[in-house]
Amino acid sequence: MTENFSRVSRSVLVLAAIVVIIAGMKQAASLLVPFLLSVFIAVLSLPAMNSLQRRGLGAGLSLLVVVLGVFAAGFLLSLLIGTSIEEFRRSLPGYQQEITGQKDQLIAWLAGIGVHVPTSLGGEIFDPNAAMRLLSSVLRSFGSVLTNSFLIFITVIFILLEASSFSRKFAKISDTRSEFIENFVGKLNGYMGIKAVTSTITGVLVTLWLWLLGVDHAQLWGVMAFLLNFVPNIGSIIAAVPAVLLALVQLGMGTALLAAAGYLVVNIVIGSVLEPRFMGKGLGLSTLVVFLSLVFWGWVLGPVGMLLSVPLTITVKLALDSSKDTRWLGILLGPA
């Protein structure tokens, strides 16, 4: 009886600790988001720094080259989408009004052929403007993150400076832990590196296709496709919805269908051909876990948490997979 009570008590304490940690993370989101973005960028940059060192470049020079690359990429990204974000936000009320008008026309046309759409369905459930409002919220969140760009940049530098010493520190603690960390970091770096390359290809192809179609702010939608490609299965759908709606409002049904077809082809080729070929299926997540992680991390950390949701969950899965005692949990998180 005492043993059973003790087991139950431990379970309750663990659950209470998890709740307290989640509540603390939610309250500290403004501090956690820049730090997590710094870790995210550092993990993406670490393979490049290690590759330069293997090619004979010194540790200091490799760090300098990678840091300059990160700075150049961040500057280019800010320059690329900064004006587009402001222009889109200024144009958003007009886009929303046009979408509402087209929705009303569709409902009237359906009523004319005898299909009566309930008011609740037309006004609350079927609301295309919700996608635009969500995107506007995400863009505002990214804008607030850009104000912390200096802090993020400095944190990335310090993480990369300390990265080479992590394995030595864990080796001093325990050889088993050192092997665990090296295995974990190796898999995570491999996953994030491949995902970064495929996301870049996705963003470039989407930008070019929308630019050829004449859709406004093509580079902005390309960046969104790049970022949301880190969210498998549903990220591409979320990225496509506002761009296709804008194509519908701006250029009509035919262009909107072409835009949707472009997204479909790009994501089939990237998500179903390239990524499985180079990444395999061992690091994947089930569709349900992806959706739940998107909702959970978005609730805890805000819109940027939605971007980081899958990398964070992949990190948890890799940690679970790397230990025999918790591998069964990693299998539950993975696809069938």
DAGI-V285400 format. One record per pair of residues at least 4 apart in sequence whose C-alpha atoms are under 6 Angstrom apart, sorted by the first residue. I is the first residue (numbers start at 0). J is the second residue. If there is no record, write none. Layout:
# DAGI-V285400
i	j
I	J
I	J
This chain:
# DAGI-V285400
i	j
1	5
4	8
24	28
25	299
28	32
28	300
31	35
33	151
37	151
37	155
41	45
41	155
43	192
48	61
51	56
51	61
52	56
52	57
56	61
57	61
62	66
71	75
75	79
77	81
80	84
80	219
83	87
83	216
87	91
95	128
109	114
110	114
110	115
118	122
119	123
120	124
120	125
121	125
137	302
148	152
158	162
166	177
169	177
170	174
170	177
180	184
181	185
184	188
188	192
191	195
194	198
198	225
198	228
199	225
202	221
202	222
202	224
202	225
205	221
206	210
206	217
206	218
206	221
209	214
209	217
210	214
210	217
214	246
223	227
223	238
224	228
224	238
227	234
228	234
228	235
230	234
230	309
239	243
243	255
243	258
245	249
246	250
246	255
247	251
247	252
247	255
250	254
266	270
267	271
268	272
269	273
270	274
274	278
275	279
283	333
284	332
284	333
284	334
285	333
285	334
288	292
291	295
292	296
292	308
293	297
293	305
293	308
296	300
296	304
296	305
296	308
297	301
297	302
297	304
297	305
300	304
304	308
309	313
316	329
319	325
319	326
319	329
320	326
320	329
322	326
